[in-house]
Amino acid sequence: MSFNDVLGWVASLVLIATIVNQIRKQIRDRTSQGVSIYLFAGQIFSSLGLAVYSYNLGNWVFTVLNLVLLLTNITGFYFTKKFKDEGKRE
């Protein structure tokens, strides 16, 4: 594995960890205050497009990264919508 591969994987893990931490905080606090649903919607489409692009280039670091980001962004979208809907009912 080359230095660039290691750098790509480490950077990918840091990016995933920051998004997972944000989603974990939303779930723990049961709020989406200050989080736009459009943030996750845009990231879903971007991650999907970039995953296909990376796959077509044969770049597995970014293919895996963008597929994992796609899953975390779908999760973030779900909880953001859920907590915003719960807030409207209160």
PDB file of N, CA, C and O in Angstrom:
ATOM      1  N   MET A   1       0.853  -1.170   0.000  1.00  0.00           N
ATOM      2  CA  MET A   1       0.000   0.000   0.000  1.00  0.00           C
ATOM      3  C   MET A   1       0.902   1.237   0.000  1.00  0.00           C
ATOM      4  O   MET A   1       1.834   1.339   0.797  1.00  0.00           O
ATOM      5  N   SER A   2       0.617   2.153  -0.884  1.00  0.00           N
ATOM      6  CA  SER A   2       1.452   3.344  -1.022  1.00  0.00           C
ATOM      7  C   SER A   2       1.104   4.390   0.038  1.00  0.00           C
ATOM      8  O   SER A   2       0.074   4.303   0.708  1.00  0.00           O
ATOM      9  N   PHE A   3       1.979   5.367   0.169  1.00  0.00           N
ATOM     10  CA  PHE A   3       1.739   6.482   1.089  1.00  0.00           C
ATOM     11  C   PHE A   3       0.427   7.179   0.751  1.00  0.00           C
ATOM     12  O   PHE A   3      -0.338   7.525   1.650  1.00  0.00           O
ATOM     13  N   ASN A   4       0.161   7.387  -0.532  1.00  0.00           N
ATOM     14  CA  ASN A   4      -1.078   8.061  -0.942  1.00  0.00           C
ATOM     15  C   ASN A   4      -2.314   7.252  -0.563  1.00  0.00           C
ATOM     16  O   ASN A   4      -3.337   7.825  -0.189  1.00  0.00           O
ATOM     17  N   ASP A   5      -2.228   5.922  -0.657  1.00  0.00           N
ATOM     18  CA  ASP A   5      -3.347   5.081  -0.229  1.00  0.00           C
ATOM     19  C   ASP A   5      -3.598   5.234   1.270  1.00  0.00           C
ATOM     20  O   ASP A   5      -4.737   5.405   1.704  1.00  0.00           O
ATOM     21  N   VAL A   6      -2.525   5.169   2.050  1.00  0.00           N
ATOM     22  CA  VAL A   6      -2.650   5.326   3.505  1.00  0.00           C
ATOM     23  C   VAL A   6      -3.225   6.695   3.838  1.00  0.00           C
ATOM     24  O   VAL A   6      -4.118   6.811   4.679  1.00  0.00           O
ATOM     25  N   LEU A   7      -2.721   7.721   3.188  1.00  0.00           N
ATOM     26  CA  LEU A   7      -3.229   9.076   3.408  1.00  0.00           C
ATOM     27  C   LEU A   7      -4.719   9.151   3.077  1.00  0.00           C
ATOM     28  O   LEU A   7      -5.494   9.743   3.828  1.00  0.00           O
ATOM     29  N   GLY A   8      -5.112   8.562   1.975  1.00  0.00           N
ATOM     30  CA  GLY A   8      -6.519   8.559   1.578  1.00  0.00           C
ATOM     31  C   GLY A   8      -7.403   7.838   2.575  1.00  0.00           C
ATOM     32  O   GLY A   8      -8.483   8.323   2.913  1.00  0.00           O
ATOM     33  N   TRP A   9      -6.951   6.670   3.057  1.00  0.00           N
ATOM     34  CA  TRP A   9      -7.743   5.916   4.032  1.00  0.00           C
ATOM     35  C   TRP A   9      -7.845   6.657   5.356  1.00  0.00           C
ATOM     36  O   TRP A   9      -8.920   6.706   5.954  1.00  0.00           O
ATOM     37  N   VAL A  10      -6.742   7.235   5.821  1.00  0.00           N
ATOM     38  CA  VAL A  10      -6.767   7.975   7.090  1.00  0.00           C
ATOM     39  C   VAL A  10      -7.692   9.186   6.984  1.00  0.00           C
ATOM     40  O   VAL A  10      -8.507   9.422   7.876  1.00  0.00           O
ATOM     41  N   ALA A  11      -7.573   9.944   5.912  1.00  0.00           N
ATOM     42  CA  ALA A  11      -8.442  11.107   5.713  1.00  0.00           C
ATOM     43  C   ALA A  11      -9.906  10.678   5.623  1.00  0.00           C
ATOM     44  O   ALA A  11     -10.789  11.363   6.139  1.00  0.00           O
ATOM     45  N   SER A  12     -10.160   9.558   4.975  1.00  0.00           N
ATOM     46  CA  SER A  12     -11.524   9.037   4.861  1.00  0.00           C
ATOM     47  C   SER A  12     -12.089   8.685   6.228  1.00  0.00           C
ATOM     48  O   SER A  12     -13.238   9.007   6.531  1.00  0.00           O
ATOM     49  N   LEU A  13     -11.287   8.027   7.049  1.00  0.00           N
ATOM     50  CA  LEU A  13     -11.742   7.651   8.387  1.00  0.00           C
ATOM     51  C   LEU A  13     -12.033   8.874   9.247  1.00  0.00           C
ATOM     52  O   LEU A  13     -13.000   8.876  10.009  1.00  0.00           O
ATOM     53  N   VAL A  14     -11.212   9.908   9.136  1.00  0.00           N
ATOM     54  CA  VAL A  14     -11.454  11.143   9.889  1.00  0.00           C
ATOM     55  C   VAL A  14     -12.766  11.783   9.447  1.00  0.00           C
ATOM     56  O   VAL A  14     -13.560  12.206  10.287  1.00  0.00           O
ATOM     57  N   LEU A  15     -12.998  11.858   8.152  1.00  0.00           N
ATOM     58  CA  LEU A  15     -14.233  12.447   7.629  1.00  0.00           C
ATOM     59  C   LEU A  15     -15.452  11.655   8.088  1.00  0.00           C
ATOM     60  O   LEU A  15     -16.442  12.242   8.523  1.00  0.00           O
ATOM     61  N   ILE A  16     -15.390  10.345   7.995  1.00  0.00           N
ATOM     62  CA  ILE A  16     -16.506   9.506   8.432  1.00  0.00           C
ATOM     63  C   ILE A  16     -16.748   9.679   9.930  1.00  0.00           C
ATOM     64  O   ILE A  16     -17.895   9.780  10.364  1.00  0.00           O
ATOM     65  N   ALA A  17     -15.681   9.712  10.718  1.00  0.00           N
ATOM     66  CA  ALA A  17     -15.822   9.869  12.169  1.00  0.00           C
ATOM     67  C   ALA A  17     -16.506  11.181  12.532  1.00  0.00           C
ATOM     68  O   ALA A  17     -17.308  11.215  13.465  1.00  0.00           O
ATOM     69  N   THR A  18     -16.205  12.260  11.815  1.00  0.00           N
ATOM     70  CA  THR A  18     -16.837  13.543  12.139  1.00  0.00           C
ATOM     71  C   THR A  18     -18.330  13.516  11.835  1.00  0.00           C
ATOM     72  O   THR A  18     -19.124  14.070  12.595  1.00  0.00           O
ATOM     73  N   ILE A  19     -18.716  12.887  10.747  1.00  0.00           N
ATOM     74  CA  ILE A  19     -20.141  12.819  10.401  1.00  0.00           C
ATOM     75  C   ILE A  19     -20.871  11.882  11.355  1.00  0.00           C
ATOM     76  O   ILE A  19     -21.973  12.195  11.807  1.00  0.00           O
ATOM     77  N   VAL A  20     -20.268  10.736  11.666  1.00  0.00           N
ATOM     78  CA  VAL A  20     -20.885   9.802  12.610  1.00  0.00           C
ATOM     79  C   VAL A  20     -21.050  10.469  13.969  1.00  0.00           C
ATOM     80  O   VAL A  20     -22.074  10.278  14.625  1.00  0.00           O
ATOM     81  N   ASN A  21     -20.067  11.244  14.403  1.00  0.00           N
ATOM     82  CA  ASN A  21     -20.162  11.943  15.681  1.00  0.00           C
ATOM     83  C   ASN A  21     -21.320  12.940  15.679  1.00  0.00           C
ATOM     84  O   ASN A  21     -22.029  13.054  16.679  1.00  0.00           O
ATOM     85  N   GLN A  22     -21.524  13.658  14.585  1.00  0.00           N
ATOM     86  CA  GLN A  22     -22.637  14.609  14.487  1.00  0.00           C
ATOM     87  C   GLN A  22     -23.976  13.877  14.582  1.00  0.00           C
ATOM     88  O   GLN A  22     -24.884  14.329  15.279  1.00  0.00           O
ATOM     89  N   ILE A  23     -24.096  12.764  13.890  1.00  0.00           N
ATOM     90  CA  ILE A  23     -25.340  11.994  13.925  1.00  0.00           C
ATOM     91  C   ILE A  23     -25.565  11.421  15.324  1.00  0.00           C
ATOM     92  O   ILE A  23     -26.687  11.440  15.830  1.00  0.00           O
ATOM     93  N   ARG A  24     -24.508  10.913  15.946  1.00  0.00           N
ATOM     94  CA  ARG A  24     -24.600  10.375  17.306  1.00  0.00           C
ATOM     95  C   ARG A  24     -25.088  11.445  18.273  1.00  0.00           C
ATOM     96  O   ARG A  24     -25.917  11.175  19.142  1.00  0.00           O
ATOM     97  N   LYS A  25     -24.572  12.661  18.120  1.00  0.00           N
ATOM     98  CA  LYS A  25     -24.987  13.783  18.974  1.00  0.00           C
ATOM     99  C   LYS A  25     -26.470  14.090  18.765  1.00  0.00           C
ATOM    100  O   LYS A  25     -27.193  14.333  19.731  1.00  0.00           O
ATOM    101  N   GLN A  26     -26.924  14.081  17.521  1.00  0.00           N
ATOM    102  CA  GLN A  26     -28.339  14.324  17.240  1.00  0.00           C
ATOM    103  C   GLN A  26     -29.211  13.260  17.897  1.00  0.00           C
ATOM    104  O   GLN A  26     -30.247  13.576  18.481  1.00  0.00           O
ATOM    105  N   ILE A  27     -28.796  12.010  17.803  1.00  0.00           N
ATOM    106  CA  ILE A  27     -29.576  10.918  18.385  1.00  0.00           C
ATOM    107  C   ILE A  27     -29.581  11.037  19.906  1.00  0.00           C
ATOM    108  O   ILE A  27     -30.626  10.879  20.538  1.00  0.00           O
ATOM    109  N   ARG A  28     -28.430  11.312  20.489  1.00  0.00           N
ATOM    110  CA  ARG A  28     -28.327  11.426  21.947  1.00  0.00           C
ATOM    111  C   ARG A  28     -29.184  12.566  22.475  1.00  0.00           C
ATOM    112  O   ARG A  28     -29.904  12.401  23.460  1.00  0.00           O
ATOM    113  N   ASP A  29     -29.107  13.729  21.817  1.00  0.00           N
ATOM    114  CA  ASP A  29     -29.846  14.908  22.276  1.00  0.00           C
ATOM    115  C   ASP A  29     -31.282  14.946  21.757  1.00  0.00           C
ATOM    116  O   ASP A  29     -32.079  15.780  22.188  1.00  0.00           O
ATOM    117  N   ARG A  30     -31.609  14.043  20.832  1.00  0.00           N
ATOM    118  CA  ARG A  30     -32.935  13.969  20.215  1.00  0.00           C
ATOM    119  C   ARG A  30     -33.369  15.319  19.644  1.00  0.00           C
ATOM    120  O   ARG A  30     -34.507  15.751  19.820  1.00  0.00           O
ATOM    121  N   THR A  31     -32.443  15.962  18.964  1.00  0.00           N
ATOM    122  CA  THR A  31     -32.740  17.245  18.335  1.00  0.00           C
ATOM    123  C   THR A  31     -31.931  17.400  17.060  1.00  0.00           C
ATOM    124  O   THR A  31     -30.840  16.850  16.916  1.00  0.00           O
ATOM    125  N   SER A  32     -32.493  18.157  16.151  1.00  0.00           N
ATOM    126  CA  SER A  32     -31.790  18.503  14.916  1.00  0.00           C
ATOM    127  C   SER A  32     -31.624  20.009  14.814  1.00  0.00           C
ATOM    128  O   SER A  32     -31.444  20.551  13.724  1.00  0.00           O
ATOM    129  N   GLN A  33     -31.686  20.674  15.947  1.00  0.00           N
ATOM    130  CA  GLN A  33     -31.563  22.122  15.974  1.00  0.00           C
ATOM    131  C   GLN A  33     -30.242  22.548  15.340  1.00  0.00           C
ATOM    132  O   GLN A  33     -29.174  22.053  15.699  1.00  0.00           O
ATOM    133  N   GLY A  34     -30.338  23.464  14.403  1.00  0.00           N
ATOM    134  CA  GLY A  34     -29.156  23.984  13.735  1.00  0.00           C
ATOM    135  C   GLY A  34     -28.653  23.124  12.586  1.00  0.00           C
ATOM    136  O   GLY A  34     -27.650  23.461  11.956  1.00  0.00           O
ATOM    137  N   VAL A  35     -29.334  22.017  12.303  1.00  0.00           N
ATOM    138  CA  VAL A  35     -28.917  21.133  11.216  1.00  0.00           C
ATOM    139  C   VAL A  35     -29.966  21.196  10.113  1.00  0.00           C
ATOM    140  O   VAL A  35     -31.143  20.926  10.352  1.00  0.00           O
ATOM    141  N   SER A  36     -29.541  21.547   8.920  1.00  0.00           N
ATOM    142  CA  SER A  36     -30.454  21.628   7.784  1.00  0.00           C
ATOM    143  C   SER A  36     -30.616  20.256   7.144  1.00  0.00           C
ATOM    144  O   SER A  36     -29.641  19.537   6.925  1.00  0.00           O
ATOM    145  N   ILE A  37     -31.851  19.911   6.851  1.00  0.00           N
ATOM    146  CA  ILE A  37     -32.119  18.647   6.161  1.00  0.00           C
ATOM    147  C   ILE A  37     -31.512  18.669   4.757  1.00  0.00           C
ATOM    148  O   ILE A  37     -31.179  17.623   4.200  1.00  0.00           O
ATOM    149  N   TYR A  38     -31.372  19.863   4.195  1.00  0.00           N
ATOM    150  CA  TYR A  38     -30.789  19.999   2.857  1.00  0.00           C
ATOM    151  C   TYR A  38     -29.301  19.654   2.854  1.00  0.00           C
ATOM    152  O   TYR A  38     -28.755  19.256   1.826  1.00  0.00           O
ATOM    153  N   LEU A  39     -28.650  19.806   4.002  1.00  0.00           N
ATOM    154  CA  LEU A  39     -27.248  19.406   4.118  1.00  0.00           C
ATOM    155  C   LEU A  39     -27.111  17.922   3.798  1.00  0.00           C
ATOM    156  O   LEU A  39     -26.285  17.531   2.973  1.00  0.00           O
ATOM    157  N   PHE A  40     -27.923  17.100   4.454  1.00  0.00           N
ATOM    158  CA  PHE A  40     -27.841  15.661   4.228  1.00  0.00           C
ATOM    159  C   PHE A  40     -28.375  15.280   2.854  1.00  0.00           C
ATOM    160  O   PHE A  40     -27.835  14.377   2.215  1.00  0.00           O
ATOM    161  N   ALA A  41     -29.419  15.948   2.389  1.00  0.00           N
ATOM    162  CA  ALA A  41     -29.960  15.645   1.055  1.00  0.00           C
ATOM    163  C   ALA A  41     -28.900  15.894  -0.015  1.00  0.00           C
ATOM    164  O   ALA A  41     -28.707  15.064  -0.904  1.00  0.00           O
ATOM    165  N   GLY A  42     -28.215  17.027   0.067  1.00  0.00           N
ATOM    166  CA  GLY A  42     -27.157  17.336  -0.893  1.00  0.00           C
ATOM    167  C   GLY A  42     -26.006  16.356  -0.805  1.00  0.00           C
ATOM    168  O   GLY A  42     -25.441  15.957  -1.823  1.00  0.00           O
ATOM    169  N   GLN A  43     -25.658  15.967   0.421  1.00  0.00           N
ATOM    170  CA  GLN A  43     -24.557  15.028   0.594  1.00  0.00           C
ATOM    171  C   GLN A  43     -24.911  13.633   0.088  1.00  0.00           C
ATOM    172  O   GLN A  43     -24.036  12.901  -0.376  1.00  0.00           O
ATOM    173  N   ILE A  44     -26.188  13.259   0.174  1.00  0.00           N
ATOM    174  CA  ILE A  44     -26.615  11.960  -0.354  1.00  0.00           C
ATOM    175  C   ILE A  44     -26.368  11.906  -1.858  1.00  0.00           C
ATOM    176  O   ILE A  44     -25.769  10.956  -2.361  1.00  0.00           O
ATOM    177  N   PHE A  45     -26.830  12.926  -2.570  1.00  0.00           N
ATOM    178  CA  PHE A  45     -26.655  12.933  -4.027  1.00  0.00           C
ATOM    179  C   PHE A  45     -25.185  13.062  -4.413  1.00  0.00           C
ATOM    180  O   PHE A  45     -24.736  12.438  -5.375  1.00  0.00           O
ATOM    181  N   SER A  46     -24.437  13.869  -3.668  1.00  0.00           N
ATOM    182  CA  SER A  46     -23.006  14.023  -3.949  1.00  0.00           C
ATOM    183  C   SER A  46     -22.257  12.718  -3.712  1.00  0.00           C
ATOM    184  O   SER A  46     -21.441  12.310  -4.538  1.00  0.00           O
ATOM    185  N   SER A  47     -22.529  12.069  -2.600  1.00  0.00           N
ATOM    186  CA  SER A  47     -21.845  10.811  -2.283  1.00  0.00           C
ATOM    187  C   SER A  47     -22.151   9.735  -3.312  1.00  0.00           C
ATOM    188  O   SER A  47     -21.264   8.978  -3.705  1.00  0.00           O
ATOM    189  N   LEU A  48     -23.395   9.667  -3.745  1.00  0.00           N
ATOM    190  CA  LEU A  48     -23.766   8.680  -4.756  1.00  0.00           C
ATOM    191  C   LEU A  48     -23.033   8.947  -6.071  1.00  0.00           C
ATOM    192  O   LEU A  48     -22.467   8.034  -6.671  1.00  0.00           O
ATOM    193  N   GLY A  49     -23.049  10.192  -6.506  1.00  0.00           N
ATOM    194  CA  GLY A  49     -22.356  10.549  -7.744  1.00  0.00           C
ATOM    195  C   GLY A  49     -20.861  10.315  -7.660  1.00  0.00           C
ATOM    196  O   GLY A  49     -20.252   9.803  -8.600  1.00  0.00           O
ATOM    197  N   LEU A  50     -20.265  10.692  -6.527  1.00  0.00           N
ATOM    198  CA  LEU A  50     -18.824  10.509  -6.366  1.00  0.00           C
ATOM    199  C   LEU A  50     -18.448   9.037  -6.213  1.00  0.00           C
ATOM    200  O   LEU A  50     -17.354   8.638  -6.613  1.00  0.00           O
ATOM    201  N   ALA A  51     -19.335   8.227  -5.643  1.00  0.00           N
ATOM    202  CA  ALA A  51     -19.064   6.787  -5.542  1.00  0.00           C
ATOM    203  C   ALA A  51     -19.014   6.161  -6.931  1.00  0.00           C
ATOM    204  O   ALA A  51     -18.116   5.374  -7.228  1.00  0.00           O
ATOM    205  N   VAL A  52     -19.969   6.508  -7.771  1.00  0.00           N
ATOM    206  CA  VAL A  52     -19.984   5.987  -9.146  1.00  0.00           C
ATOM    207  C   VAL A  52     -18.752   6.477  -9.901  1.00  0.00           C
ATOM    208  O   VAL A  52     -18.098   5.701 -10.598  1.00  0.00           O
ATOM    209  N   TYR A  53     -18.439   7.752  -9.765  1.00  0.00           N
ATOM    210  CA  TYR A  53     -17.269   8.340 -10.423  1.00  0.00           C
ATOM    211  C   TYR A  53     -15.990   7.625  -9.978  1.00  0.00           C
ATOM    212  O   TYR A  53     -15.166   7.246 -10.810  1.00  0.00           O
ATOM    213  N   SER A  54     -15.826   7.442  -8.662  1.00  0.00           N
ATOM    214  CA  SER A  54     -14.627   6.794  -8.131  1.00  0.00           C
ATOM    215  C   SER A  54     -14.531   5.345  -8.588  1.00  0.00           C
ATOM    216  O   SER A  54     -13.446   4.860  -8.907  1.00  0.00           O
ATOM    217  N   TYR A  55     -15.667   4.657  -8.617  1.00  0.00           N
ATOM    218  CA  TYR A  55     -15.694   3.269  -9.094  1.00  0.00           C
ATOM    219  C   TYR A  55     -15.252   3.202 -10.556  1.00  0.00           C
ATOM    220  O   TYR A  55     -14.456   2.342 -10.933  1.00  0.00           O
ATOM    221  N   ASN A  56     -15.772   4.108 -11.366  1.00  0.00           N
ATOM    222  CA  ASN A  56     -15.409   4.132 -12.788  1.00  0.00           C
ATOM    223  C   ASN A  56     -13.926   4.405 -12.995  1.00  0.00           C
ATOM    224  O   ASN A  56     -13.343   3.952 -13.980  1.00  0.00           O
ATOM    225  N   LEU A  57     -13.310   5.143 -12.075  1.00  0.00           N
ATOM    226  CA  LEU A  57     -11.870   5.408 -12.151  1.00  0.00           C
ATOM    227  C   LEU A  57     -11.040   4.270 -11.558  1.00  0.00           C
ATOM    228  O   LEU A  57      -9.822   4.230 -11.726  1.00  0.00           O
ATOM    229  N   GLY A  58     -11.704   3.349 -10.864  1.00  0.00           N
ATOM    230  CA  GLY A  58     -10.980   2.256 -10.216  1.00  0.00           C
ATOM    231  C   GLY A  58     -10.307   2.673  -8.926  1.00  0.00           C
ATOM    232  O   GLY A  58      -9.356   2.022  -8.492  1.00  0.00           O
ATOM    233  N   ASN A  59     -10.779   3.744  -8.300  1.00  0.00           N
ATOM    234  CA  ASN A  59     -10.192   4.246  -7.059  1.00  0.00           C
ATOM    235  C   ASN A  59     -11.002   3.709  -5.881  1.00  0.00           C
ATOM    236  O   ASN A  59     -12.054   4.248  -5.538  1.00  0.00           O
ATOM    237  N   TRP A  60     -10.491   2.629  -5.264  1.00  0.00           N
ATOM    238  CA  TRP A  60     -11.239   1.956  -4.207  1.00  0.00           C
ATOM    239  C   TRP A  60     -11.306   2.758  -2.930  1.00  0.00           C
ATOM    240  O   TRP A  60     -12.286   2.650  -2.193  1.00  0.00           O
ATOM    241  N   VAL A  61     -10.288   3.568  -2.639  1.00  0.00           N
ATOM    242  CA  VAL A  61     -10.330   4.397  -1.429  1.00  0.00           C
ATOM    243  C   VAL A  61     -11.561   5.289  -1.472  1.00  0.00           C
ATOM    244  O   VAL A  61     -12.339   5.321  -0.519  1.00  0.00           O
ATOM    245  N   PHE A  62     -11.741   6.004  -2.557  1.00  0.00           N
ATOM    246  CA  PHE A  62     -12.847   6.951  -2.632  1.00  0.00           C
ATOM    247  C   PHE A  62     -14.177   6.279  -2.955  1.00  0.00           C
ATOM    248  O   PHE A  62     -15.234   6.821  -2.632  1.00  0.00           O
ATOM    249  N   THR A  63     -14.139   5.114  -3.584  1.00  0.00           N
ATOM    250  CA  THR A  63     -15.388   4.370  -3.785  1.00  0.00           C
ATOM    251  C   THR A  63     -15.953   3.949  -2.431  1.00  0.00           C
ATOM    252  O   THR A  63     -17.128   4.177  -2.144  1.00  0.00           O
ATOM    253  N   VAL A  64     -15.108   3.333  -1.603  1.00  0.00           N
ATOM    254  CA  VAL A  64     -15.548   2.901  -0.270  1.00  0.00           C
ATOM    255  C   VAL A  64     -15.945   4.106   0.574  1.00  0.00           C
ATOM    256  O   VAL A  64     -16.990   4.093   1.224  1.00  0.00           O
ATOM    257  N   LEU A  65     -15.116   5.148   0.565  1.00  0.00           N
ATOM    258  CA  LEU A  65     -15.426   6.356   1.337  1.00  0.00           C
ATOM    259  C   LEU A  65     -16.804   6.889   0.976  1.00  0.00           C
ATOM    260  O   LEU A  65     -17.617   7.151   1.863  1.00  0.00           O
ATOM    261  N   ASN A  66     -17.072   7.049  -0.288  1.00  0.00           N
ATOM    262  CA  ASN A  66     -18.335   7.654  -0.700  1.00  0.00           C
ATOM    263  C   ASN A  66     -19.527   6.739  -0.462  1.00  0.00           C
ATOM    264  O   ASN A  66     -20.631   7.230  -0.228  1.00  0.00           O
ATOM    265  N   LEU A  67     -19.341   5.436  -0.515  1.00  0.00           N
ATOM    266  CA  LEU A  67     -20.436   4.526  -0.169  1.00  0.00           C
ATOM    267  C   LEU A  67     -20.742   4.579   1.326  1.00  0.00           C
ATOM    268  O   LEU A  67     -21.907   4.563   1.723  1.00  0.00           O
ATOM    269  N   VAL A  68     -19.700   4.643   2.154  1.00  0.00           N
ATOM    270  CA  VAL A  68     -19.919   4.779   3.599  1.00  0.00           C
ATOM    271  C   VAL A  68     -20.553   6.133   3.904  1.00  0.00           C
ATOM    272  O   VAL A  68     -21.465   6.220   4.725  1.00  0.00           O
ATOM    273  N   LEU A  69     -20.074   7.186   3.247  1.00  0.00           N
ATOM    274  CA  LEU A  69     -20.682   8.505   3.440  1.00  0.00           C
ATOM    275  C   LEU A  69     -22.142   8.509   3.003  1.00  0.00           C
ATOM    276  O   LEU A  69     -22.977   9.159   3.632  1.00  0.00           O
ATOM    277  N   LEU A  70     -22.450   7.793   1.938  1.00  0.00           N
ATOM    278  CA  LEU A  70     -23.837   7.690   1.486  1.00  0.00           C
ATOM    279  C   LEU A  70     -24.705   7.101   2.596  1.00  0.00           C
ATOM    280  O   LEU A  70     -25.782   7.623   2.886  1.00  0.00           O
ATOM    281  N   LEU A  71     -24.243   6.022   3.214  1.00  0.00           N
ATOM    282  CA  LEU A  71     -25.006   5.394   4.300  1.00  0.00           C
ATOM    283  C   LEU A  71     -25.130   6.311   5.513  1.00  0.00           C
ATOM    284  O   LEU A  71     -26.205   6.408   6.105  1.00  0.00           O
ATOM    285  N   THR A  72     -24.043   6.985   5.890  1.00  0.00           N
ATOM    286  CA  THR A  72     -24.127   7.883   7.048  1.00  0.00           C
ATOM    287  C   THR A  72     -25.016   9.081   6.747  1.00  0.00           C
ATOM    288  O   THR A  72     -25.730   9.555   7.631  1.00  0.00           O
ATOM    289  N   ASN A  73     -24.986   9.572   5.532  1.00  0.00           N
ATOM    290  CA  ASN A  73     -25.838  10.710   5.184  1.00  0.00           C
ATOM    291  C   ASN A  73     -27.313  10.322   5.109  1.00  0.00           C
ATOM    292  O   ASN A  73     -28.177  11.126   5.457  1.00  0.00           O
ATOM    293  N   ILE A  74     -27.611   9.110   4.665  1.00  0.00           N
ATOM    294  CA  ILE A  74     -28.996   8.632   4.699  1.00  0.00           C
ATOM    295  C   ILE A  74     -29.462   8.541   6.154  1.00  0.00           C
ATOM    296  O   ILE A  74     -30.587   8.921   6.476  1.00  0.00           O
ATOM    297  N   THR A  75     -28.595   8.038   7.026  1.00  0.00           N
ATOM    298  CA  THR A  75     -28.916   7.967   8.454  1.00  0.00           C
ATOM    299  C   THR A  75     -29.126   9.362   9.030  1.00  0.00           C
ATOM    300  O   THR A  75     -30.087   9.594   9.763  1.00  0.00           O
ATOM    301  N   GLY A  76     -28.234  10.287   8.704  1.00  0.00           N
ATOM    302  CA  GLY A  76     -28.370  11.665   9.179  1.00  0.00           C
ATOM    303  C   GLY A  76     -29.638  12.322   8.682  1.00  0.00           C
ATOM    304  O   GLY A  76     -30.309  13.029   9.435  1.00  0.00           O
ATOM    305  N   PHE A  77     -29.975  12.099   7.424  1.00  0.00           N
ATOM    306  CA  PHE A  77     -31.206  12.644   6.848  1.00  0.00           C
ATOM    307  C   PHE A  77     -32.418  12.109   7.610  1.00  0.00           C
ATOM    308  O   PHE A  77     -33.319  12.867   7.968  1.00  0.00           O
ATOM    309  N   TYR A  78     -32.432  10.803   7.853  1.00  0.00           N
ATOM    310  CA  TYR A  78     -33.552  10.175   8.559  1.00  0.00           C
ATOM    311  C   TYR A  78     -33.754  10.804   9.939  1.00  0.00           C
ATOM    312  O   TYR A  78     -34.868  11.205  10.278  1.00  0.00           O
ATOM    313  N   PHE A  79     -32.680  10.893  10.738  1.00  0.00           N
ATOM    314  CA  PHE A  79     -32.826  11.418  12.093  1.00  0.00           C
ATOM    315  C   PHE A  79     -33.099  12.917  12.101  1.00  0.00           C
ATOM    316  O   PHE A  79     -33.838  13.400  12.959  1.00  0.00           O
ATOM    317  N   THR A  80     -32.524  13.654  11.171  1.00  0.00           N
ATOM    318  CA  THR A  80     -32.817  15.085  11.092  1.00  0.00           C
ATOM    319  C   THR A  80     -34.295  15.293  10.804  1.00  0.00           C
ATOM    320  O   THR A  80     -34.950  16.104  11.457  1.00  0.00           O
ATOM    321  N   LYS A  81     -34.817  14.566   9.835  1.00  0.00           N
ATOM    322  CA  LYS A  81     -36.244  14.680   9.503  1.00  0.00           C
ATOM    323  C   LYS A  81     -37.109  14.231  10.672  1.00  0.00           C
ATOM    324  O   LYS A  81     -38.085  14.899  11.012  1.00  0.00           O
ATOM    325  N   LYS A  82     -36.766  13.125  11.280  1.00  0.00           N
ATOM    326  CA  LYS A  82     -37.541  12.594  12.406  1.00  0.00           C
ATOM    327  C   LYS A  82     -37.614  13.600  13.548  1.00  0.00           C
ATOM    328  O   LYS A  82     -38.698  13.862  14.068  1.00  0.00           O
ATOM    329  N   PHE A  83     -36.484  14.164  13.944  1.00  0.00           N
ATOM    330  CA  PHE A  83     -36.477  15.084  15.078  1.00  0.00           C
ATOM    331  C   PHE A  83     -37.131  16.412  14.737  1.00  0.00           C
ATOM    332  O   PHE A  83     -37.749  17.031  15.604  1.00  0.00           O
ATOM    333  N   LYS A  84     -37.010  16.864  13.497  1.00  0.00           N
ATOM    334  CA  LYS A  84     -37.708  18.088  13.087  1.00  0.00           C
ATOM    335  C   LYS A  84     -39.221  17.862  13.098  1.00  0.00           C
ATOM    336  O   LYS A  84     -39.974  18.737  13.526  1.00  0.00           O
ATOM    337  N   ASP A  85     -39.670  16.697  12.631  1.00  0.00           N
ATOM    338  CA  ASP A  85     -41.101  16.375  12.653  1.00  0.00           C
ATOM    339  C   ASP A  85     -41.621  16.261  14.082  1.00  0.00           C
ATOM    340  O   ASP A  85     -42.725  16.718  14.377  1.00  0.00           O
ATOM    341  N   GLU A  86     -40.830  15.653  14.973  1.00  0.00           N
ATOM    342  CA  GLU A  86     -41.232  15.551  16.379  1.00  0.00           C
ATOM    343  C   GLU A  86     -41.333  16.931  17.015  1.00  0.00           C
ATOM    344  O   GLU A  86     -42.223  17.175  17.829  1.00  0.00           O
ATOM    345  N   GLY A  87     -40.429  17.831  16.650  1.00  0.00           N
ATOM    346  CA  GLY A  87     -40.451  19.192  17.182  1.00  0.00           C
ATOM    347  C   GLY A  87     -41.684  19.965  16.746  1.00  0.00           C
ATOM    348  O   GLY A  87     -42.182  20.807  17.492  1.00  0.00           O
ATOM    349  N   LYS A  88     -42.179  19.691  15.550  1.00  0.00           N
ATOM    350  CA  LYS A  88     -43.379  20.370  15.049  1.00  0.00           C
ATOM    351  C   LYS A  88     -44.627  19.912  15.788  1.00  0.00           C
ATOM    352  O   LYS A  88     -45.581  20.677  15.927  1.00  0.00           O
ATOM    353  N   ARG A  89     -44.631  18.669  16.263  1.00  0.00           N
ATOM    354  CA  ARG A  89     -45.805  18.125  16.944  1.00  0.00           C
ATOM    355  C   ARG A  89     -45.917  18.603  18.378  1.00  0.00           C
ATOM    356  O   ARG A  89     -46.996  18.550  18.969  1.00  0.00           O
ATOM    357  N   GLU A  90     -44.817  19.069  18.941  1.00  0.00           N
ATOM    358  CA  GLU A  90     -44.836  19.486  20.351  1.00  0.00           C
ATOM    359  C   GLU A  90     -45.437  20.846  20.532  1.00  0.00           C
ATOM    360  O   GLU A  90     -45.525  21.337  21.657  1.00  0.00           O
TER     361      GLU A  90
END
